[in-house]
């Protein structure tokens, strides 16, 4: 009885061993994901720049005037914190007839829906730019983010008659 | 005497049974002999720059199987692609296209279950192109993982 039991166990083990021939091999996978950043402004002009125009209006009837929208799109891949800054150039909008005519940047503000990455952009007043500029976007999650910005100018009887223009620069930093 | 016959009977039965037992693969008369797997190269590196794009790596797979021995080949990741800073790329972001298509199949990598990569009869050689979708939502960094091929033959 003991011999028979041993034989059965052996038969079972042999079947299991012959059930499958098997071979395994490993493959090492490396992926290098580079940092990358791209910023676009989509307004009424071509790629790389957008132009907004504030309408001429009676300050008594319209104490503020608006312009835009401009769609700001930030695409970045980082493992740090990405930021978008607005940096005004010079003291403000400068008159074309007389460069001494200036509407200070502090009289202009911008706002967006302020969702997610562009949360800091809601109701941002522009002062004179310093350093990196005025923060309008920040986040750590790589991705593509876009928001629609509108711009507001404080209207005033004190502005000299002239045609004013100025430039602000949007900068995306993704370390 | 009756007892002695009984023992003899058991011994003969056992010998016959052993003769009919299929042995391990190394025994010549015992089922299919072993199959062998060769992968070249044993390391692949995806480089992902400007998205959206697809990074591609290619490996050559050779299965050595005598005669018309059937085999099947599966592939499984041991986890998501992992960066030293803790960021991950899901294994399912890696897909592959096998050729010839009647042997090596297209598929999507998984770290949960082995995925069928190929099946055939006898020795075969094929090329598998691995694709990694490059998109903005990936964190920057160096990612690593191991994949495990498993070749089996019934």
Boltz contact constraints between the chains, C-beta under 6 A:
constraints:
  - contact:
      token1: [A, 7]
      token2: [B, 14]
      max_distance: 6.0
  - contact:
      token1: [A, 11]
      token2: [B, 21]
      max_distance: 6.0
  - contact:
      token1: [A, 14]
      token2: [B, 21]
      max_distance: 6.0
  - contact:
      token1: [A, 17]
      token2: [B, 24]
      max_distance: 6.0
  - contact:
      token1: [A, 18]
      token2: [B, 22]
      max_distance: 6.0
  - contact:
      token1: [A, 18]
      token2: [B, 24]
      max_distance: 6.0
  - contact:
      token1: [A, 18]
      token2: [B, 30]
      max_distance: 6.0
  - contact:
      token1: [A, 18]
      token2: [B, 31]
      max_distance: 6.0
  - contact:
      token1: [A, 20]
      token2: [B, 152]
      max_distance: 6.0
  - contact:
      token1: [A, 20]
      token2: [B, 154]
      max_distance: 6.0
  - contact:
      token1: [A, 21]
      token2: [B, 25]
      max_distance: 6.0
  - contact:
      token1: [A, 21]
      token2: [B, 32]
      max_distance: 6.0
  - contact:
      token1: [A, 21]
      token2: [B, 34]
      max_distance: 6.0
  - contact:
      token1: [A, 21]
      token2: [B, 35]
      max_distance: 6.0
  - contact:
      token1: [A, 21]
      token2: [B, 153]
      max_distance: 6.0
  - contact:
      token1: [A, 22]
      token2: [B, 152]
      max_distance: 6.0
  - contact:
      token1: [A, 23]
      token2: [B, 35]
      max_distance: 6.0
  - contact:
      token1: [A, 23]
      token2: [B, 36]
      max_distance: 6.0
  - contact:
      token1: [A, 23]
      token2: [B, 37]
      max_distance: 6.0
  - contact:
      token1: [A, 23]
      token2: [B, 151]
      max_distance: 6.0
  - contact:
      token1: [A, 24]
      token2: [B, 150]
      max_distance: 6.0
  - contact:
      token1: [A, 25]
      token2: [B, 37]
      max_distance: 6.0
  - contact:
      token1: [A, 25]
      token2: [B, 39]
      max_distance: 6.0
  - contact:
      token1: [A, 25]
      token2: [B, 149]
      max_distance: 6.0
  - contact:
      token1: [A, 26]
      token2: [B, 146]
      max_distance: 6.0
  - contact:
      token1: [A, 26]
      token2: [B, 148]
      max_distance: 6.0
  - contact:
      token1: [A, 27]
      token2: [B, 42]
      max_distance: 6.0
  - contact:
      token1: [A, 27]
      token2: [B, 147]
      max_distance: 6.0
  - contact:
      token1: [A, 28]
      token2: [B, 43]
      max_distance: 6.0
  - contact:
      token1: [A, 28]
      token2: [B, 146]
      max_distance: 6.0
  - contact:
      token1: [A, 29]
      token2: [B, 44]
      max_distance: 6.0
  - contact:
      token1: [A, 29]
      token2: [B, 145]
      max_distance: 6.0
  - contact:
      token1: [A, 29]
      token2: [B, 147]
      max_distance: 6.0
  - contact:
      token1: [A, 30]
      token2: [B, 45]
      max_distance: 6.0
  - contact:
      token1: [A, 30]
      token2: [B, 144]
      max_distance: 6.0
  - contact:
      token1: [A, 31]
      token2: [B, 46]
      max_distance: 6.0
  - contact:
      token1: [A, 31]
      token2: [B, 81]
      max_distance: 6.0
  - contact:
      token1: [A, 31]
      token2: [B, 143]
      max_distance: 6.0
  - contact:
      token1: [A, 32]
      token2: [B, 47]
      max_distance: 6.0
  - contact:
      token1: [A, 32]
      token2: [B, 142]
      max_distance: 6.0
  - contact:
      token1: [A, 33]
      token2: [B, 48]
      max_distance: 6.0
  - contact:
      token1: [A, 33]
      token2: [B, 138]
      max_distance: 6.0
  - contact:
      token1: [A, 33]
      token2: [B, 140]
      max_distance: 6.0
  - contact:
      token1: [A, 33]
      token2: [B, 141]
      max_distance: 6.0
  - contact:
      token1: [A, 34]
      token2: [B, 49]
      max_distance: 6.0
  - contact:
      token1: [A, 35]
      token2: [B, 140]
      max_distance: 6.0
  - contact:
      token1: [A, 75]
      token2: [B, 136]
      max_distance: 6.0
  - contact:
      token1: [A, 77]
      token2: [B, 136]
      max_distance: 6.0
  - contact:
      token1: [A, 77]
      token2: [B, 138]
      max_distance: 6.0
  - contact:
      token1: [A, 77]
      token2: [B, 140]
      max_distance: 6.0
  - contact:
      token1: [A, 78]
      token2: [B, 140]
      max_distance: 6.0
  - contact:
      token1: [A, 79]
      token2: [B, 85]
      max_distance: 6.0
  - contact:
      token1: [A, 79]
      token2: [B, 139]
      max_distance: 6.0
  - contact:
      token1: [A, 79]
      token2: [B, 140]
      max_distance: 6.0
  - contact:
      token1: [A, 79]
      token2: [B, 141]
      max_distance: 6.0
  - contact:
      token1: [A, 142]
      token2: [B, 136]
      max_distance: 6.0
  - contact:
      token1: [A, 142]
      token2: [B, 137]
      max_distance: 6.0
  - contact:
      token1: [A, 142]
      token2: [B, 139]
      max_distance: 6.0
  - contact:
      token1: [A, 143]
      token2: [B, 136]
      max_distance: 6.0
  - contact:
      token1: [A, 143]
      token2: [B, 137]
      max_distance: 6.0
  - contact:
      token1: [A, 144]
      token2: [B, 136]
      max_distance: 6.0
